[in-house]
Amino acid sequence: MGFTGDVWLIDGNNVMGAGADGWWNDPVSAAVRTTQAIAEWCRGIDDDVTVVFDGRPERRLADLAGGNLTVDFATRSGRDAADDRIVELVAVARDDVGSEGATGTVVTSDKGLIGRLPAGVAVEGAGRFRSRIGLDSGGRRRSEPGQR
């Protein structure tokens, strides 16, 4: 995976879980809704965006990838698996883009993950990001997605 400029690494389960939309009743469909909103947001930005989910790869999610959006999955199962993957991707992004003015933002409200990030990596909370991509707290799309 090569990053070319500003990078967003998104804790997909954390963003999905920040909405009180009954996601726990059908997590895959909730992840699809979340990823679709991210994909629509990506159309308006040039940054590389990767959303990472726990669990085994799910085709309905992977099918939403394309352009500047990558959908990734934890490389193992268990506690903090997606967090481990995000930390790995932060290291890859830093190696790829160096310090030539590129920035990185991790989207999560997970304090454990935030504590593992190196200095200089920006963090945006899951609730704020949901607003940015046009999802209200119930998982429904607002008429106009938030812009960067």
C-alpha positions as CSV (number, residue, x, y, z in Angstrom):
1,M,0.0,0.0,0.0
2,G,1.6,3.3,-1.0
3,F,0.5,6.7,0.3
4,T,1.1,9.8,-1.7
5,G,0.1,12.7,0.4
6,D,-2.3,13.5,3.2
7,V,-3.6,10.3,4.8
8,W,-6.7,9.4,6.8
9,L,-6.8,6.1,8.7
10,I,-10.2,5.4,10.0
11,D,-11.1,3.0,12.8
12,G,-14.2,1.7,11.1
13,N,-15.7,-0.2,14.0
14,N,-15.3,2.8,16.3
15,V,-16.9,5.2,13.8
16,M,-19.7,2.7,13.2
17,G,-20.2,2.2,16.9
18,A,-20.5,5.9,17.6
19,G,-23.9,5.9,16.0
20,A,-26.9,4.7,18.0
21,D,-28.5,3.1,15.0
22,G,-28.9,-0.5,16.1
23,W,-25.6,-1.4,14.4
24,W,-25.2,-4.4,16.8
25,N,-28.3,-6.1,15.2
26,D,-26.6,-6.3,11.8
27,P,-23.0,-5.2,12.1
28,V,-22.1,-6.0,8.4
29,S,-25.0,-3.8,7.1
30,A,-24.0,-1.1,9.5
31,A,-20.4,-1.3,8.3
32,V,-21.6,-1.1,4.7
33,R,-23.6,2.1,5.6
34,T,-20.6,3.6,7.3
35,T,-18.3,2.7,4.4
36,Q,-20.7,4.0,1.8
37,A,-20.8,7.4,3.6
38,I,-17.0,7.4,3.7
39,A,-16.8,6.6,0.0
40,E,-19.2,9.4,-0.9
41,W,-17.1,11.8,1.3
42,C,-13.9,10.6,-0.5
43,R,-15.2,11.9,-3.8
44,G,-14.7,15.4,-2.6
45,I,-11.2,15.1,-1.3
46,D,-7.8,14.1,-2.8
47,D,-6.4,12.5,0.3
48,D,-5.7,8.8,0.6
49,V,-8.3,7.2,3.0
50,T,-8.2,3.8,4.5
51,V,-10.9,2.4,6.7
52,V,-10.0,-0.6,8.9
53,F,-12.5,-3.1,10.3
54,D,-12.2,-5.9,12.8
55,G,-13.2,-9.4,11.6
56,R,-12.7,-11.4,8.5
57,P,-12.8,-9.6,5.1
58,E,-16.4,-8.9,4.0
59,R,-16.9,-8.6,0.2
60,R,-19.8,-6.1,0.6
61,L,-17.3,-3.7,2.3
62,A,-14.4,-4.4,0.0
63,D,-16.6,-3.7,-3.1
64,L,-17.0,-0.1,-1.9
65,A,-13.2,0.5,-2.2
66,G,-11.8,2.4,-5.1
67,G,-10.3,5.7,-6.1
68,N,-8.7,7.1,-3.0
69,L,-10.5,4.8,-0.6
70,T,-9.1,1.5,0.6
71,V,-11.1,-0.9,2.8
72,D,-8.8,-3.0,5.0
73,F,-9.4,-5.6,7.7
74,A,-7.4,-6.6,10.8
75,T,-4.8,-9.2,9.9
76,R,-5.7,-11.3,13.0
77,S,-8.6,-11.8,15.2
78,G,-8.9,-10.8,18.9
79,R,-8.8,-7.8,21.1
80,D,-7.3,-4.6,19.5
81,A,-6.7,-6.4,16.1
82,A,-7.9,-3.4,14.0
83,D,-6.0,-1.1,16.3
84,D,-2.8,-3.0,15.6
85,R,-3.4,-2.8,11.9
86,I,-4.0,1.0,12.2
87,V,-0.7,1.4,14.1
88,E,1.0,-0.6,11.3
89,L,-0.5,1.6,8.6
90,V,0.5,4.8,10.4
91,A,4.2,3.5,10.3
92,V,3.8,2.7,6.6
93,A,2.3,6.1,5.8
94,R,5.1,7.9,7.6
95,D,7.7,5.9,5.7
96,D,6.0,6.5,2.4
97,V,5.4,10.2,2.6
98,G,8.2,11.3,4.9
99,S,8.0,14.8,6.3
100,E,7.4,16.6,3.0
101,G,4.4,18.5,4.3
102,A,2.1,15.5,4.3
103,T,-0.2,15.0,7.2
104,G,-1.9,12.0,8.8
105,T,-5.1,11.8,10.7
106,V,-6.4,8.8,12.6
107,V,-10.1,8.8,13.2
108,T,-11.0,7.1,16.4
109,S,-12.3,7.8,19.9
110,D,-10.5,4.8,21.3
111,K,-8.1,6.1,24.0
112,G,-6.0,2.9,23.9
113,L,-5.4,3.4,20.2
114,I,-4.7,7.1,20.6
115,G,-2.1,6.3,23.2
116,R,-0.2,4.1,20.8
117,L,0.1,6.7,18.0
118,P,3.4,8.5,17.5
119,A,3.7,12.2,18.1
120,G,2.5,14.4,15.2
121,V,-0.4,12.2,14.1
122,A,-3.6,14.1,14.3
123,V,-6.7,12.5,15.8
124,E,-10.3,13.2,15.0
125,G,-13.0,11.7,17.2
126,A,-15.5,9.3,15.8
127,G,-18.5,11.5,16.5
128,R,-17.0,14.5,14.8
129,F,-16.0,12.4,11.8
130,R,-19.5,11.0,11.5
131,S,-20.7,14.6,11.3
132,R,-18.0,15.4,8.7
133,I,-19.2,12.5,6.4
134,G,-22.9,13.4,6.9
135,L,-24.0,10.7,9.3
136,D,-26.2,11.7,12.2
137,S,-26.1,9.8,15.4
138,G,-28.8,7.4,14.2
139,G,-26.7,6.4,11.1
140,R,-28.9,8.2,8.6
141,R,-27.4,10.4,6.0
142,R,-28.0,14.1,6.2
143,S,-28.9,15.8,3.0
144,E,-25.4,17.4,2.6
145,P,-22.3,15.6,3.8
146,G,-19.8,17.7,5.8
147,Q,-16.8,18.9,3.8
148,R,-13.2,19.1,4.8
